[in-house]
Amino acid sequence: MKIEVCYALADRQELITLDLSEGSTALQAVEASGLLQKYPEIEPGGLNKLGVFAKLVKADAVLRDRDRVEIYRPLIADPKEVRRQKAAEGKVMKRGAAELNTAE
């Protein structure tokens, strides 16, 4: 069966096409891709999560023909925390603008 393994870096994407036997897992596809040797920072099932077509899967998930296994990099910032910070900044700006309007 044909499988693609994808690893996106900040500036480029690695896409490897493989022929694997039926019953192969996501981890086996990553290992067969050679990306672990090329990028030793990849830790499937540990630091890096795996997915198939943008849906998280476990390393032992059995693949189907034409699946694309994606290796996700860890987040550099917590999205919830970023939203909180932006909201806090917005509230401060609104209060400041209101104070300016009342001073006139």
C-alpha positions in Angstrom: 0.0 0.0 0.0 1.2 3.6 -0.7 1.8 5.8 2.3 3.1 9.3 2.6 5.0 10.6 5.7 5.1 14.3 6.2 7.2 16.4 8.5 6.8 20.2 8.3 9.7 22.4 9.5 9.4 26.2 9.9 10.9 26.8 6.5 10.1 23.7 4.4 8.3 20.4 4.3 9.6 16.8 4.0 7.3 14.5 2.2 8.3 10.8 1.7 6.3 8.3 -0.3 6.6 4.6 0.8 5.3 1.2 -0.2 4.4 -0.7 2.9 2.7 -4.0 3.6 -0.9 -4.2 4.8 -1.2 -3.9 8.6 1.7 -1.4 8.9 1.4 1.1 11.7 2.0 4.9 11.8 5.2 4.3 13.8 6.5 1.8 11.2 5.8 4.3 8.5 7.8 7.0 10.3 10.7 4.6 10.9 10.7 3.4 7.3 10.7 7.0 6.0 14.2 7.7 7.2 13.1 10.9 8.8 14.2 9.8 12.2 17.8 9.5 11.0 17.6 12.8 9.1 16.0 14.7 12.0 17.1 13.1 15.3 14.9 15.6 17.3 11.8 13.7 16.2 10.4 11.6 19.1 7.2 9.9 17.8 4.8 9.2 20.6 6.8 11.4 22.9 7.6 15.0 22.1 6.1 14.7 18.6 2.5 13.6 18.1 1.4 11.7 15.0 -1.7 12.2 12.8 -3.3 10.9 9.7 -4.8 13.6 7.6 -4.8 16.1 10.5 -6.5 13.7 12.9 -4.3 12.6 15.9 -3.5 8.9 16.0 -1.5 6.7 18.3 1.8 5.3 17.1 0.3 1.8 16.8 -2.6 2.9 14.6 -3.0 0.6 11.6 -2.7 2.5 8.3 -4.8 2.2 5.1 -3.7 2.6 1.5 -3.0 6.2 0.6 -2.9 7.5 4.2 -0.6 10.4 4.9 1.1 10.2 8.3 2.0 13.6 9.7 4.6 14.2 12.3 3.6 17.3 14.4 6.2 19.6 16.0 5.6 20.7 19.6 3.8 24.0 20.0 6.1 27.0 20.8 3.3 28.8 22.7 0.2 27.7 24.4 -2.7 29.1 22.2 -5.0 29.6 25.3 -2.3 31.7 27.0 -1.7 33.8 23.9 -5.5 34.5 23.7 -5.5 35.5 27.4 -2.6 37.9 26.8 -4.2 39.5 23.8 -7.5 39.9 25.6 -5.8 41.5 28.6 -4.0 43.9 26.2 -7.3 44.7 24.5 -9.0 45.5 27.8 -6.2 47.8 28.8 -6.4 49.6 25.5 -10.1 50.1 25.7 -9.9 51.5 29.2 -7.2 53.9 28.1 -9.2 55.1 25.1 -12.3 55.7 27.3 -10.2 57.8 29.7 -9.0 59.9 26.8 -12.6 60.5 25.6 -13.8 61.6 29.0 -10.8 64.0 29.5 -11.9 66.1 26.5 
